[in-house]
Amino acid sequence: MKLLTNRINRVRSNGRYKFNYPSLFVTLPEYTAHAGQAVTVVRKLDAAQGDNVEPDNADMECMYRIRAADGWEGDAFESELTTEEPL
């Protein structure tokens, strides 16, 4: 997980964001295929619900379940979700 300083939780469930998956990461081709696309946030991941994330820690970056228009679902760090372009 990524460490953050002064984290501000700005991502909302059902919000639409641009998925900025790093182009250097090539081990997950389905993530690479959806890089740059608009996605909808399904929910925040939560260890208490059985998701594979660290228990809530103010110094750790939040992760979210996202869904693309074609139905694909994946997990994204908060920093990979931006509203730089109208969606």
PyMOL CGO cylinders between C-alpha atoms (Angstrom):
from pymol import cmd
from pymol.cgo import CYLINDER

trace = [
    CYLINDER, 0.00, 0.00, 0.00, 1.08, 3.56, -0.58, 0.3, 1, 1, 1, 1, 1, 1,
    CYLINDER, 1.08, 3.56, -0.58, 1.74, 5.93, 2.31, 0.3, 1, 1, 1, 1, 1, 1,
    CYLINDER, 1.74, 5.93, 2.31, 0.15, 9.37, 2.24, 0.3, 1, 1, 1, 1, 1, 1,
    CYLINDER, 0.15, 9.37, 2.24, 0.59, 12.49, 4.28, 0.3, 1, 1, 1, 1, 1, 1,
    CYLINDER, 0.59, 12.49, 4.28, -2.43, 14.70, 4.99, 0.3, 1, 1, 1, 1, 1, 1,
    CYLINDER, -2.43, 14.70, 4.99, -4.83, 12.29, 3.26, 0.3, 1, 1, 1, 1, 1, 1,
    CYLINDER, -4.83, 12.29, 3.26, -8.10, 13.80, 2.15, 0.3, 1, 1, 1, 1, 1, 1,
    CYLINDER, -8.10, 13.80, 2.15, -10.76, 11.26, 1.23, 0.3, 1, 1, 1, 1, 1, 1,
    CYLINDER, -10.76, 11.26, 1.23, -12.24, 12.84, -1.90, 0.3, 1, 1, 1, 1, 1, 1,
    CYLINDER, -12.24, 12.84, -1.90, -13.58, 9.74, -3.67, 0.3, 1, 1, 1, 1, 1, 1,
    CYLINDER, -13.58, 9.74, -3.67, -17.31, 9.00, -3.44, 0.3, 1, 1, 1, 1, 1, 1,
    CYLINDER, -17.31, 9.00, -3.44, -19.20, 5.77, -4.05, 0.3, 1, 1, 1, 1, 1, 1,
    CYLINDER, -19.20, 5.77, -4.05, -21.11, 5.96, -7.34, 0.3, 1, 1, 1, 1, 1, 1,
    CYLINDER, -21.11, 5.96, -7.34, -18.83, 8.83, -8.41, 0.3, 1, 1, 1, 1, 1, 1,
    CYLINDER, -18.83, 8.83, -8.41, -17.27, 8.75, -11.89, 0.3, 1, 1, 1, 1, 1, 1,
    CYLINDER, -17.27, 8.75, -11.89, -13.53, 9.16, -12.28, 0.3, 1, 1, 1, 1, 1, 1,
    CYLINDER, -13.53, 9.16, -12.28, -10.77, 8.68, -14.80, 0.3, 1, 1, 1, 1, 1, 1,
    CYLINDER, -10.77, 8.68, -14.80, -8.73, 5.54, -14.01, 0.3, 1, 1, 1, 1, 1, 1,
    CYLINDER, -8.73, 5.54, -14.01, -5.05, 6.50, -14.21, 0.3, 1, 1, 1, 1, 1, 1,
    CYLINDER, -5.05, 6.50, -14.21, -3.35, 3.14, -14.04, 0.3, 1, 1, 1, 1, 1, 1,
    CYLINDER, -3.35, 3.14, -14.04, 0.44, 3.61, -14.37, 0.3, 1, 1, 1, 1, 1, 1,
    CYLINDER, 0.44, 3.61, -14.37, 1.70, 2.64, -17.83, 0.3, 1, 1, 1, 1, 1, 1,
    CYLINDER, 1.70, 2.64, -17.83, 4.82, 1.07, -16.31, 0.3, 1, 1, 1, 1, 1, 1,
    CYLINDER, 4.82, 1.07, -16.31, 2.70, -1.61, -14.60, 0.3, 1, 1, 1, 1, 1, 1,
    CYLINDER, 2.70, -1.61, -14.60, 2.21, -4.38, -17.14, 0.3, 1, 1, 1, 1, 1, 1,
    CYLINDER, 2.21, -4.38, -17.14, 1.59, -7.46, -14.98, 0.3, 1, 1, 1, 1, 1, 1,
    CYLINDER, 1.59, -7.46, -14.98, -2.19, -6.93, -14.90, 0.3, 1, 1, 1, 1, 1, 1,
    CYLINDER, -2.19, -6.93, -14.90, -3.26, -6.61, -18.55, 0.3, 1, 1, 1, 1, 1, 1,
    CYLINDER, -3.26, -6.61, -18.55, -6.94, -6.08, -17.71, 0.3, 1, 1, 1, 1, 1, 1,
    CYLINDER, -6.94, -6.08, -17.71, -5.96, -3.04, -15.64, 0.3, 1, 1, 1, 1, 1, 1,
    CYLINDER, -5.96, -3.04, -15.64, -3.73, -1.73, -18.44, 0.3, 1, 1, 1, 1, 1, 1,
    CYLINDER, -3.73, -1.73, -18.44, -6.59, -2.21, -20.92, 0.3, 1, 1, 1, 1, 1, 1,
    CYLINDER, -6.59, -2.21, -20.92, -8.81, 0.07, -18.80, 0.3, 1, 1, 1, 1, 1, 1,
    CYLINDER, -8.81, 0.07, -18.80, -6.21, 2.78, -18.13, 0.3, 1, 1, 1, 1, 1, 1,
    CYLINDER, -6.21, 2.78, -18.13, -7.50, 6.22, -19.05, 0.3, 1, 1, 1, 1, 1, 1,
    CYLINDER, -7.50, 6.22, -19.05, -11.14, 5.11, -19.09, 0.3, 1, 1, 1, 1, 1, 1,
    CYLINDER, -11.14, 5.11, -19.09, -14.02, 6.51, -17.08, 0.3, 1, 1, 1, 1, 1, 1,
    CYLINDER, -14.02, 6.51, -17.08, -14.95, 4.24, -14.18, 0.3, 1, 1, 1, 1, 1, 1,
    CYLINDER, -14.95, 4.24, -14.18, -17.58, 4.26, -11.46, 0.3, 1, 1, 1, 1, 1, 1,
    CYLINDER, -17.58, 4.26, -11.46, -16.57, 3.71, -7.84, 0.3, 1, 1, 1, 1, 1, 1,
    CYLINDER, -16.57, 3.71, -7.84, -18.58, 0.79, -6.46, 0.3, 1, 1, 1, 1, 1, 1,
    CYLINDER, -18.58, 0.79, -6.46, -17.37, 1.10, -2.86, 0.3, 1, 1, 1, 1, 1, 1,
    CYLINDER, -17.37, 1.10, -2.86, -14.40, 1.69, -0.61, 0.3, 1, 1, 1, 1, 1, 1,
    CYLINDER, -14.40, 1.69, -0.61, -12.51, -1.52, 0.16, 0.3, 1, 1, 1, 1, 1, 1,
    CYLINDER, -12.51, -1.52, 0.16, -12.70, -2.59, 3.80, 0.3, 1, 1, 1, 1, 1, 1,
    CYLINDER, -12.70, -2.59, 3.80, -10.74, -5.30, 5.66, 0.3, 1, 1, 1, 1, 1, 1,
    CYLINDER, -10.74, -5.30, 5.66, -13.78, -5.83, 7.91, 0.3, 1, 1, 1, 1, 1, 1,
    CYLINDER, -13.78, -5.83, 7.91, -15.73, -6.97, 4.82, 0.3, 1, 1, 1, 1, 1, 1,
    CYLINDER, -15.73, -6.97, 4.82, -13.02, -9.45, 3.84, 0.3, 1, 1, 1, 1, 1, 1,
    CYLINDER, -13.02, -9.45, 3.84, -11.26, -7.28, 1.27, 0.3, 1, 1, 1, 1, 1, 1,
    CYLINDER, -11.26, -7.28, 1.27, -7.51, -7.80, 0.97, 0.3, 1, 1, 1, 1, 1, 1,
    CYLINDER, -7.51, -7.80, 0.97, -6.50, -4.42, 2.44, 0.3, 1, 1, 1, 1, 1, 1,
    CYLINDER, -6.50, -4.42, 2.44, -4.86, -3.21, 5.62, 0.3, 1, 1, 1, 1, 1, 1,
    CYLINDER, -4.86, -3.21, 5.62, -7.24, -2.23, 8.43, 0.3, 1, 1, 1, 1, 1, 1,
    CYLINDER, -7.24, -2.23, 8.43, -8.14, 1.46, 8.30, 0.3, 1, 1, 1, 1, 1, 1,
    CYLINDER, -8.14, 1.46, 8.30, -5.02, 3.50, 8.97, 0.3, 1, 1, 1, 1, 1, 1,
    CYLINDER, -5.02, 3.50, 8.97, -4.87, 7.28, 8.54, 0.3, 1, 1, 1, 1, 1, 1,
    CYLINDER, -4.87, 7.28, 8.54, -1.40, 7.02, 6.94, 0.3, 1, 1, 1, 1, 1, 1,
    CYLINDER, -1.40, 7.02, 6.94, -2.41, 4.54, 4.23, 0.3, 1, 1, 1, 1, 1, 1,
    CYLINDER, -2.41, 4.54, 4.23, -4.00, 5.39, 0.91, 0.3, 1, 1, 1, 1, 1, 1,
    CYLINDER, -4.00, 5.39, 0.91, -7.59, 4.19, 0.51, 0.3, 1, 1, 1, 1, 1, 1,
    CYLINDER, -7.59, 4.19, 0.51, -8.49, 1.65, -2.14, 0.3, 1, 1, 1, 1, 1, 1,
    CYLINDER, -8.49, 1.65, -2.14, -11.75, 1.34, -4.03, 0.3, 1, 1, 1, 1, 1, 1,
    CYLINDER, -11.75, 1.34, -4.03, -13.61, -1.25, -6.12, 0.3, 1, 1, 1, 1, 1, 1,
    CYLINDER, -13.61, -1.25, -6.12, -14.21, 0.29, -9.54, 0.3, 1, 1, 1, 1, 1, 1,
    CYLINDER, -14.21, 0.29, -9.54, -16.35, -0.72, -12.53, 0.3, 1, 1, 1, 1, 1, 1,
    CYLINDER, -16.35, -0.72, -12.53, -15.74, 0.18, -16.18, 0.3, 1, 1, 1, 1, 1, 1,
    CYLINDER, -15.74, 0.18, -16.18, -18.47, 0.64, -18.80, 0.3, 1, 1, 1, 1, 1, 1,
    CYLINDER, -18.47, 0.64, -18.80, -17.83, -2.88, -20.17, 0.3, 1, 1, 1, 1, 1, 1,
    CYLINDER, -17.83, -2.88, -20.17, -18.58, -4.43, -16.74, 0.3, 1, 1, 1, 1, 1, 1,
    CYLINDER, -18.58, -4.43, -16.74, -14.97, -5.13, -15.72, 0.3, 1, 1, 1, 1, 1, 1,
    CYLINDER, -14.97, -5.13, -15.72, -14.28, -4.60, -12.01, 0.3, 1, 1, 1, 1, 1, 1,
    CYLINDER, -14.28, -4.60, -12.01, -10.95, -4.00, -10.34, 0.3, 1, 1, 1, 1, 1, 1,
    CYLINDER, -10.95, -4.00, -10.34, -9.39, -2.27, -7.35, 0.3, 1, 1, 1, 1, 1, 1,
    CYLINDER, -9.39, -2.27, -7.35, -7.72, 1.15, -7.48, 0.3, 1, 1, 1, 1, 1, 1,
    CYLINDER, -7.72, 1.15, -7.48, -5.77, 3.38, -5.15, 0.3, 1, 1, 1, 1, 1, 1,
    CYLINDER, -5.77, 3.38, -5.15, -7.33, 6.78, -4.48, 0.3, 1, 1, 1, 1, 1, 1,
    CYLINDER, -7.33, 6.78, -4.48, -4.46, 8.48, -6.34, 0.3, 1, 1, 1, 1, 1, 1,
    CYLINDER, -4.46, 8.48, -6.34, -5.34, 6.50, -9.50, 0.3, 1, 1, 1, 1, 1, 1,
    CYLINDER, -5.34, 6.50, -9.50, -8.81, 8.10, -9.63, 0.3, 1, 1, 1, 1, 1, 1,
    CYLINDER, -8.81, 8.10, -9.63, -8.93, 11.65, -10.94, 0.3, 1, 1, 1, 1, 1, 1,
    CYLINDER, -8.93, 11.65, -10.94, -11.48, 14.10, -12.28, 0.3, 1, 1, 1, 1, 1, 1,
    CYLINDER, -11.48, 14.10, -12.28, -9.01, 15.90, -14.56, 0.3, 1, 1, 1, 1, 1, 1,
    CYLINDER, -9.01, 15.90, -14.56, -11.34, 15.59, -17.54, 0.3, 1, 1, 1, 1, 1, 1,
    CYLINDER, -11.34, 15.59, -17.54, -15.15, 15.80, -17.68, 0.3, 1, 1, 1, 1, 1, 1,
    CYLINDER, -15.15, 15.80, -17.68, -16.63, 12.31, -17.41, 0.3, 1, 1, 1, 1, 1, 1,
]
cmd.load_cgo(trace, "trace")
